[in-house]
Structure formats: structure tokens, C-alpha cells
Amino acid sequence: MKTILKIFILIFIVSCQSENQSSNELKVLKNSDSDEITFILELNTKENPKEDVENFTQYLSDFIVEREPSTVYGYYISEDGKKVTLIERYNNSQDGIQHGIDFINGPNFEKFFEIFEIESFITIGNASKEFKKFALENGFQIEYRESIGGYVRR
């Protein structure tokens, strides 16, 4: 869990720095005042070879970043290649729902579940009722948290 938080904080800091470069205005918000949501997925690689996991994870990362430029997306692969942590941040629940629709109907859904098994799926932020309904209807068991403490820098 410490590794997840370290990765989340690192991605968050990097994304805040890039946002700050495009705007001189800094705004500090409580997490509860932001519409952003973040997904943290812990994945088991189902004993797939580490090289296959690395190749598919990089391909998936490039695929998402190319098609969803407002998404912050990152991953960590354990040294033994048996676990992967994905972190995705969206501007709001609707963007998260659209990502889910695109993922379920897209070319990577089956391959994703050939390579990975979801061990845990945490959503941090103000997930809307619509998002929660979408997740439930599509079989995703998600743990919701409003925040992990602290503030969101904008």
C-alpha cells in the first residue's frame, strides 16, 4: 500500500507541475471540492512472462495517452513482474465513465484480462452516482474513498 501511495503522490506532483506551467494561477482545493477522480488498480499478472507484461503495459499506456490526452496515466511493475499498479486520473466522473465505455468496447479489453486479474480497484475523489452505477452494472468491484488526506493543487 505504501508503494501505491508513493506512486500516486509522484504522478500527482508531476501532473501538478505541468498544470502549473500552463497557468500562473495556483489554486488549493480540498479533495472534496474537486471533481477529479483517480483510479488505483492492483493487478496480478497471472504468471505471464514479465516481458509480455511490460510490452502490453507500455502499449496500453501509449494507447490511452494518445486517445485520452486529458488523462494522467501511469503504472508500476514489480521487480518480479507478478504485480502491476495502474494509476489513472480523470477530470471528472463523466470522463471516467467514458474511459470505461471505450475500454469495454475497445480492442484491449480481452487482452487486458488475458494478462491481468484485478486484485483491488480503488477510486479516490467524488465519484458520481452515475459512475458508481456504471461500475456496478459492468461488474467492477470498486472501493470508494473521498480522499487520502491533504489537498489537491491546481
C-alpha positions in Angstrom: 0.0 0.0 0.0 2.9 2.4 0.7 4.2 1.8 -2.8 0.7 2.7 -4.2 0.7 5.9 -2.3 4.3 6.8 -3.3 3.4 6.3 -7.0 0.2 8.2 -6.6 2.0 11.2 -5.0 4.7 11.1 -7.6 2.3 11.2 -10.5 0.2 13.8 -8.8 3.2 16.1 -8.2 4.3 15.7 -11.9 0.8 16.4 -13.1 0.5 19.5 -10.9 3.9 20.8 -12.1 2.8 20.5 -15.8 -0.6 22.2 -15.0 1.2 25.0 -13.2 3.4 25.6 -16.2 0.4 26.3 -18.3 -1.2 28.7 -15.8 0.2 31.3 -13.4 -2.8 30.9 -11.1 -2.4 28.4 -8.3 -5.5 27.2 -6.5 -5.5 25.0 -3.5 -8.6 22.8 -3.2 -9.7 20.3 -0.6 -10.1 16.9 -2.4 -13.9 17.1 -1.6 -14.1 20.3 -3.6 -12.6 18.8 -6.8 -14.5 16.8 -9.5 -11.3 14.8 -10.3 -11.3 11.1 -9.7 -8.3 8.8 -9.5 -8.3 5.0 -10.1 -5.7 2.9 -8.4 -5.7 -0.7 -9.6 -3.6 -3.5 -8.2 -3.2 -6.2 -10.8 -1.9 -9.8 -10.7 -0.2 -10.8 -13.9 -1.4 -14.4 -13.9 2.1 -15.7 -14.2 2.5 -14.2 -17.6 6.2 -13.6 -18.6 7.5 -10.3 -17.3 8.5 -9.2 -20.9 4.9 -9.8 -22.1 3.5 -7.8 -19.1 6.0 -4.9 -19.8 5.2 -4.8 -23.5 1.5 -4.9 -23.1 1.5 -2.3 -20.2 3.6 0.1 -22.3 1.4 -0.4 -25.3 -1.8 0.2 -23.2 -0.2 3.3 -21.7 0.6 4.7 -25.1 -2.9 3.8 -26.4 -4.7 5.6 -23.6 -2.5 8.7 -23.5 -2.9 9.1 -27.3 -6.7 8.8 -27.2 -7.4 10.5 -23.9 -5.0 13.4 -23.7 -6.5 14.8 -20.5 -5.9 11.6 -18.6 -3.0 11.2 -16.3 -1.9 7.6 -16.6 1.0 5.7 -15.0 2.0 2.2 -13.9 4.5 0.4 -11.8 5.6 -3.2 -12.4 7.0 -5.1 -9.5 10.6 -6.4 -9.9 9.4 -10.0 -10.2 6.8 -9.0 -12.8 3.9 -10.6 -10.9 2.1 -7.4 -9.8 1.3 -4.1 -11.6 -0.2 -1.0 -10.1 -2.1 1.3 -12.5 -3.0 4.9 -11.7 -5.4 6.9 -13.8 -6.7 10.4 -13.1 -9.7 11.9 -14.8 -11.1 15.4 -14.7 -14.5 14.1 -13.5 -16.7 11.1 -13.2 -18.1 11.5 -16.7 -14.5 11.2 -18.2 -14.1 8.1 -16.0 -17.3 6.6 -17.4 -16.3 7.4 -21.0 -12.9 5.7 -20.4 -14.8 2.7 -19.1 -17.1 2.6 -22.1 -14.1 3.0 -24.5 -12.2 0.3 -22.6 -15.0 -2.3 -22.5 -15.8 -1.7 -26.2 -12.3 -1.2 -27.4 -9.6 -3.5 -28.8 -7.7 -4.1 -25.5 -10.4 -5.5 -23.2 -9.9 -9.2 -23.8 -6.1 -8.9 -23.9 -6.2 -7.0 -20.6 -7.9 -9.8 -18.9 -5.7 -12.4 -20.5 -2.7 -10.7 -18.9 -4.2 -9.3 -15.7 -6.5 -10.1 -12.9 -7.8 -7.2 -10.8 -7.0 -7.7 -7.1 -8.2 -4.3 -6.0 -9.8 -1.2 -7.6 -9.8 1.9 -5.5 -11.4 5.2 -6.7 -10.4 8.3 -4.9 -12.4 11.5 -5.3 -16.0 12.5 -5.7 -17.3 9.6 -7.8 -20.8 10.5 -9.0 -23.9 8.2 -8.6 -23.8 7.7 -12.3 -20.2 6.5 -12.1 -21.0 4.1 -9.3 -24.0 2.7 -11.2 -21.8 2.3 -14.3 -19.1 0.4 -12.4 -21.7 -1.9 -10.7 -23.5 -2.7 -13.9 -20.3 -3.6 -15.6 -19.1 -5.9 -12.8 -16.3 -3.8 -11.3 -15.9 -4.2 -7.5 -14.6 -0.7 -6.5 -13.7 0.6 -3.1 -14.5 4.3 -3.0 -12.6 6.9 -0.9 -13.3 10.6 -1.0 -9.7 11.4 -0.3 -6.4 10.2 1.0 -5.9 13.3 3.1 -4.3 16.6 2.2 -5.1 18.9 -0.7 -5.3 18.9 -4.5 -3.1 21.6 -6.1 -4.5 23.2 -9.2 
